Amino acid sequence: MKSVLYMASECVPFIKTGGLADVVGSLPKYINKEEFDIRVMLPKYKVIPEVFKEKMIYKTNFYMDLSWRSQYIGLFELEYSGIIFYFIDNEFYFTGNTPYGNIYEDIEKFAFYCKACLSALPILGFKPEIIHCHDWQTGLLPVYLKDRFMENEFYKDIKTIMTIHNLKFQGVWDVNTIKDITGLSDYYFTPDKLEAYGNANYLKGGIVYADYITTVSKSYSEEIKTPFYGEGLDGLMRARSNDLTGIVNGIDYEEYNPMTDPLIYHNYDQTNFRKLKIKNKRDLQEELGLAAGDKKFMIGIVSRLTDQKGFDLIDSIIEELCSEDTQLVVLGTGEQKYENLFRHYAWKYGDRVSANIYYSDERAHKIYAGCDAFLMPSLFEPCGLSQLISLRYGTVPIVRETGGLRDTVEPYNEFEKTGTGFSFTNYNAHEMLFVIRYAKNIYFNARKEWNKLIDRGMSKDFSWNNSAKLYEELYKKIGL
């Protein structure tokens, strides 16, 4: 049996700020337990709900050197959904109301986390064949592993995988501070290792020293080799292209199941959505105070409100969109200019726009179930989970063709009667508006075709089953 340890800064159900937590919390459950022993190691944040903390079993504690500092490490264990989770305890680093804070604090926090994880393994008596690292917060682990830990026989055969969920976030700070925090020698701070454009870069270190690199969709793995998407690391991604692959994320089909979802108004499936999905729309209109009517084209958005997600495009055409027979339901938080944009239009068009500037899992599920279409006009999108959820709920996605959106949404072809959604290529607001109007035309004037679009989308399998098999093959390949 092969053993794999997952390392990440967040994981459902313990702590979540974004899609990374969904991936780390869901993927281990779908890996074949007869062939793989999958365990997960996380920081023991203060904000982890007490219901989980109460069930954690204290294992031991010890002290570890972090450069010139001596830091306490407590080890806790919890079994959840058949997976063993380990938690690294240190109140100096993991106190706070959010898992992340100022970057200069996070830089030291996650250097501690990476070194603590490696230091804890012999004490726990668990030697993974592969350590699967996720995003910049774990980027130092492959570096530390190839540094002084290799002097210990225990660590010699351990391989590492670095998964990039979003290349934009890299963990960058000045070289002298990182040297002081990590205790790494000058040898590591050169342009072929951790140094990048005069600073130290955690994610770059992970990419350089990991045995294999993955991203969360095939298209994104190609895009990040180009200057536009490469975030300054495109040369490194091209250099490591032989060890780079893209595996699209999945979603948890138990949590996101319109037939059993307890958070939506009316449950439905592929056989009866024609009658029951519209009831979710009516109830959502009533709950949000929007104008009632089946002849309104309702578009949903559940997202971080940032430039990356294409909200500058929406800003450009929102007046034109709202002046038509369209309703817009937005859920999420982010940049103040976009929060205020949607608040303003909810005030101006109270019967057409609902601005929910917060996050609610229940409200999100109701939007996925109740809306006719789901809009994701991202500038770049490594994978994206919302379009997968919307397909599952029969809410037709309208997306820009980039990254995982291009890989998972097949554009509608009215001549061949194929497709699962609508897409546009150029990052252009009026091209997006044209596609929205095209989708509305199909919705109003070719309802049978619209229903067939829904049917094809709901037939797609974007559960973790397919992706888990690809990860299993990768683990076998690396662990040889």
C-alpha positions, 0 to 999 in steps of 0.5 A, a space after each residue: 500500500 502506498 502512503 501519501 500525505 497531503 499538506 495544505 493551508 486549508 481544508 473543509 470542513 475544518 477551515 475554508 476561504 476558497 476552492 483549495 479547501 474543497 479540493 483538499 477536503 474532497 479528493 482524499 475521500 475518492 482515492 482508492 483506500 485499498 491501494 493508498 493510505 492518504 493522510 492530511 496535515 493541517 495547521 491547528 487554527 484557533 478558528 477551527 470550529 470547537 466541534 472538531 477541536 473537541 474530538 482531536 486526540 493529543 499525540 505529543 509535543 516537542 520543540 523545533 529550531 526555526 533558524 535562530 528561534 526555538 518553537 513549540 509544536 503540538 501534534 493532534 490527530 482526528 479521524 474524519 470520513 475515514 481519513 486521518 488528519 494531523 494538526 500542527 499546534 502553535 498558538 503564536 502562529 495559528 491564533 487569529 480570526 482568519 487563517 491568513 493575515 499580513 503577508 509578512 506574518 504569513 511568510 514566517 507562519 508557513 515556513 514554520 508549518 512546512 518545517 514542522 510537518 517534516 519534523 513531526 513525521 518520525 515522531 508520528 511514526 508515519 513515513 509517506 512515500 509522497 508528500 502532496 503539497 498545495 500552493 505557496 504556503 507549502 512551497 518550502 517543504 520540497 526545499 527543506 526536504 532536499 536541504 538538511 532533512 536529507 541527512 536523515 535516513 528517514 527522509 531519503 526516499 520521500 518524493 514531493 508533488 507541488 500542485 498549483 491552484 493559482 499561480 498568481 499567489 506565490 508567497 513573495 518577500 525580501 531575501 534577507 527576511 526569508 533567510 532570517 526566517 527559514 535558516 536556509 543558506 545563501 545557496 538557495 537564493 539564486 535565480 535558479 532556486 528561490 530568488 525571483 526578480 530580487 525577492 524570495 519566492 516560496 512557490 518558485 522554491 516548491 516548483 524548482 525542488 518538487 519531483 512533479 508539478 500539477 495544476 488544476 486543469 489541462 488548459 491552465 497547465 499550458 497557459 502558465 507556460 506563456 508570459 500572459 498567464 505565467 505571472 513571471 514564472 513562465 520560463 520556469 514552467 517551460 523548463 519543468 514542462 516534462 514534469 508538469 501535468 494538468 488534472 481538472 478538479 472535481 466536486 463532491 457529488 454528495 454535497 452538491 446533489 440537487 436530488 438530495 440537497 437539503 439547502 434548496 427549496 425543491 429537490 429535482 434531478 435530470 428526469 423532472 427538472 423541467 417541472 421542479 427547477 422553475 419552482 426554485 426560481 420562483 421561491 428565490 425571486 420571492 425570498 430576494 424580493 425580485 419581480 416574480 415571473 417565469 419570463 425573467 432570465 435570471 443570472 447567478 454569480 457566486 464568486 470573489 468580487 475581484 478583477 481576476 473574475 471578470 467583474 470589470 467586464 460586468 461593470 462595463 455593461 451592467 446598465 445595458 444588462 439591467 435595462 433588459 428583462 434580466 435578473 442578476 443575483 450576486 453572492 460574495 465579497 471582495 474589492 470594495 469597488 465591486 461590492 459598491 457596484 452591485 449595491 448601487 444597482 440593487 438600489 437602482 433596480 430593486 426588482 432585478 438585482 440582488 446584491 448579497 455582499 457576504 458569503 452563505 453556503 445556503 444562499 449559494 446552493 439556492 442560487 445554483 438551483 434557482 437561476 437559469 444561467 451562471 456567469 463566469 467571465 474570468 480573466 484567468 481561471 485555473 479550474 473553477 468549481 462554480 461552473 461544475 456545480 452549476 452544470 450539476 444543478 442544471 443552471 447553464 454556465 456562461 463563461 470565458 474560454 480560459 483555463 478550467 472553464 474551457 476544459 469543462 464547458 462545451 459551447 453550444 452549437 445550434 447547428 449540431 445541437 451540441 454543448 453544455 453552456 455558452 462561451 466567449 473567447 476575447 476578454 471583451 465586455 460587449 462580446 460577453 454581452 452578445 453571448 448573454 443575449 444569445 443565451 437569452 434568445 435560446 432560453 426564450 425562443 428555443 425552449 426545447 433546445 435550452 432544456 436539452 442543454 440542461 440535460 447534457 450538462 446534468 449528464 456530465 460527470 465532474 465528480 472526483 471519481 475521474 480525477 482521483 484515478 488520474 492522481 492515483 496513476 500519478 502517485 504510482 508513477 512517482 512512487 516507483 
